[in-house]
Amino acid sequence: MTDTKTLTSVNKALKEKFKGRKIVFGKGSVGAKVVVVSEMLGAHGEKAGAPLGGPHAKLLNKLLRDAGIDRRKVYVTNVVKYRPEEDKLPTPKEIKSHATFLKEEIRTVNPEIVVTLGNLALNGVGLRIPVENVHGRTFPLGGYRLLPTFHPERALRDPDAKVLLEADFAKLKELFKLPKQEAN
């Protein structure tokens, strides 16, 4: 099965499992060097039909531009691909029910670097560590490097978090330049 067909199959299984929900799948191309994993679909993303929308997407795009990374060469997705009722945070059970799909999605895209935005995204890839303790550090995870950082929403509310987020994306810029074997 080709990678595109595998991704289509993952999306179909997601849609089947979460019937009755407005699912917004990841956007980008299979083979992207970077996958950005956000937490859950928000109101702006739901309206735009994209994993991130509004000011969060605008900040992410700026961070990628500043890092010299073409947004079109990045795959963006969420752990939870629908907007939770009343914008409540997903429960650990909900995150776990989505994690299998997320891991298969990442495996199919086959990136060199995965950037997680926020605690829920970090939990979704299997790390139960507060992002405050690990942001900006890289970890080998599967066949890729994991770079945890803050969610743009937090950075837009907290100037200190924004400075840290920008520093983390400066690290991404350096990782992006390395050949795959050196990045590990």
C-alpha positions as CSV (number, residue, x, y, z in Angstrom):
1,M,0.0,0.0,0.0
2,T,1.4,3.4,-0.9
3,D,1.9,6.0,1.9
4,T,-0.9,8.2,0.5
5,K,-3.3,5.2,0.5
6,T,-2.2,4.3,4.1
7,L,-2.9,7.9,5.2
8,T,-6.3,7.7,3.5
9,S,-7.0,4.4,5.3
10,V,-6.0,5.9,8.6
11,N,-8.4,8.9,8.0
12,K,-11.2,6.5,7.0
13,A,-10.7,4.5,10.2
14,L,-10.8,7.7,12.2
15,K,-14.0,8.9,10.6
16,E,-15.6,5.5,11.2
17,K,-14.5,5.4,14.9
18,F,-15.7,8.9,15.6
19,K,-19.0,9.0,13.6
20,G,-21.1,12.0,14.1
21,R,-18.1,14.2,14.7
22,K,-16.7,16.8,12.3
23,I,-13.2,15.4,11.8
24,V,-10.5,17.6,10.5
25,F,-7.6,15.6,9.2
26,G,-3.9,16.6,9.1
27,K,-2.8,18.8,6.3
28,G,0.4,18.5,4.3
29,S,2.2,16.0,2.3
30,V,3.4,12.5,2.9
31,G,7.2,12.7,3.2
32,A,7.3,16.1,4.9
33,K,10.5,16.5,6.9
34,V,8.6,18.1,9.8
35,V,5.3,17.1,11.4
36,V,3.7,19.6,13.8
37,V,1.3,18.0,16.3
38,S,-1.2,20.3,18.0
39,E,-3.5,19.4,20.8
40,M,-7.1,19.4,19.5
41,L,-9.3,21.1,17.0
42,G,-10.4,24.5,18.1
43,A,-13.1,26.9,16.9
44,H,-10.8,28.7,14.4
45,G,-9.5,25.4,13.0
46,E,-13.0,23.9,12.7
47,K,-14.1,27.0,10.8
48,A,-11.1,26.9,8.5
49,G,-11.2,23.1,8.0
50,A,-7.6,23.0,9.1
51,P,-5.8,21.6,12.2
52,L,-4.9,25.1,13.3
53,G,-6.7,28.3,12.4
54,G,-6.9,31.9,13.3
55,P,-4.2,33.6,15.4
56,H,-2.7,30.2,16.3
57,A,-2.0,29.3,12.7
58,K,-0.8,32.8,12.0
59,L,1.8,32.5,14.8
60,L,2.9,29.0,13.7
61,N,3.3,30.2,10.1
62,K,5.5,33.1,11.3
63,L,7.6,30.8,13.5
64,L,8.1,28.4,10.5
65,R,9.0,31.4,8.2
66,D,11.5,32.7,10.8
67,A,13.1,29.3,11.0
68,G,13.4,29.3,7.2
69,I,11.0,26.4,6.8
70,D,8.5,26.4,3.9
71,R,5.1,25.8,5.4
72,R,4.1,23.8,2.4
73,K,6.7,21.2,3.3
74,V,5.3,20.7,6.8
75,Y,2.5,18.3,7.8
76,V,0.2,19.7,10.6
77,T,-2.2,17.6,12.6
78,N,-3.9,17.3,16.0
79,V,-4.0,14.6,18.5
80,V,-7.8,15.0,18.8
81,K,-9.2,15.7,15.3
82,Y,-12.5,17.1,16.3
83,R,-13.6,19.9,18.6
84,P,-14.5,18.6,22.0
85,E,-17.9,19.5,23.3
86,E,-17.9,22.9,25.1
87,D,-14.2,23.2,24.3
88,K,-13.4,21.0,27.3
89,L,-10.0,19.4,27.4
90,P,-9.9,15.8,26.2
91,T,-9.7,13.2,28.9
92,P,-6.8,10.8,29.1
93,K,-9.1,8.1,27.7
94,E,-10.0,10.3,24.7
95,I,-6.3,11.1,24.1
96,K,-5.5,7.4,24.3
97,S,-8.3,6.6,21.8
98,H,-6.7,9.0,19.3
99,A,-3.1,8.2,19.9
100,T,-3.1,5.0,17.8
101,F,-4.3,7.0,14.8
102,L,-1.8,9.8,15.5
103,K,1.1,7.4,15.7
104,E,0.1,5.7,12.4
105,E,-0.4,9.1,10.8
106,I,3.2,10.1,11.9
107,R,4.6,6.8,10.8
108,T,3.0,7.2,7.4
109,V,4.2,10.7,6.8
110,N,7.7,9.5,7.9
111,P,9.2,12.8,9.1
112,E,12.6,13.5,10.5
113,I,11.3,15.8,13.2
114,V,8.0,15.9,15.1
115,V,7.2,19.2,16.9
116,T,4.5,18.9,19.6
117,L,2.6,22.0,20.6
118,G,1.6,21.7,24.3
119,N,1.0,19.1,26.9
120,L,-1.8,17.2,25.2
121,A,0.2,16.9,22.0
122,L,3.2,15.6,24.0
123,N,0.9,13.1,25.7
124,G,-0.5,12.1,22.3
125,V,2.9,10.9,21.2
126,G,3.4,9.0,24.4
127,L,5.3,11.2,26.8
128,R,3.6,12.1,30.1
129,I,6.0,14.9,31.0
130,P,4.9,18.6,31.4
131,V,6.1,20.6,28.4
132,E,7.6,23.1,30.8
133,N,10.2,20.4,31.8
134,V,11.2,19.4,28.3
135,H,10.5,22.2,25.8
136,G,13.3,22.9,23.4
137,R,15.0,19.6,24.1
138,T,15.1,16.8,21.5
139,F,14.5,13.2,22.0
140,P,14.8,10.2,19.7
141,L,11.3,8.6,19.4
142,G,10.8,5.9,16.8
143,G,12.5,6.9,13.6
144,Y,12.3,10.7,14.3
145,R,13.5,13.4,16.6
146,L,10.8,14.9,19.0
147,L,10.9,18.6,19.8
148,P,8.3,19.5,22.4
149,T,7.3,23.2,22.8
150,F,4.4,25.4,23.8
151,H,1.1,25.8,22.0
152,P,0.7,29.1,20.2
153,E,-2.4,29.8,22.3
154,R,-0.3,29.9,25.4
155,A,2.4,32.1,23.7
156,L,-0.3,34.5,22.6
157,R,-1.4,34.9,26.3
158,D,2.0,34.8,28.0
159,P,4.9,36.9,26.6
160,D,7.4,34.7,28.5
161,A,6.1,31.5,26.8
162,K,6.3,33.3,23.4
163,V,10.0,34.0,23.9
164,L,10.5,30.3,24.8
165,L,8.5,29.2,21.8
166,E,10.5,31.4,19.5
167,A,13.8,29.9,21.0
168,D,12.4,26.4,20.5
169,F,11.7,27.1,16.8
170,A,15.3,28.5,16.5
171,K,16.4,25.0,17.6
172,L,14.1,23.5,15.0
173,K,15.8,25.7,12.4
174,E,19.2,24.1,13.4
175,L,17.7,20.6,13.4
176,F,16.1,21.1,10.0
177,K,19.5,21.9,8.5
178,L,21.1,18.7,9.7
179,P,21.1,15.5,7.5
180,K,18.8,12.9,9.0
181,Q,21.6,10.7,10.5
182,E,23.1,13.7,12.3
183,A,19.8,14.9,13.7
184,N,19.4,11.6,15.5
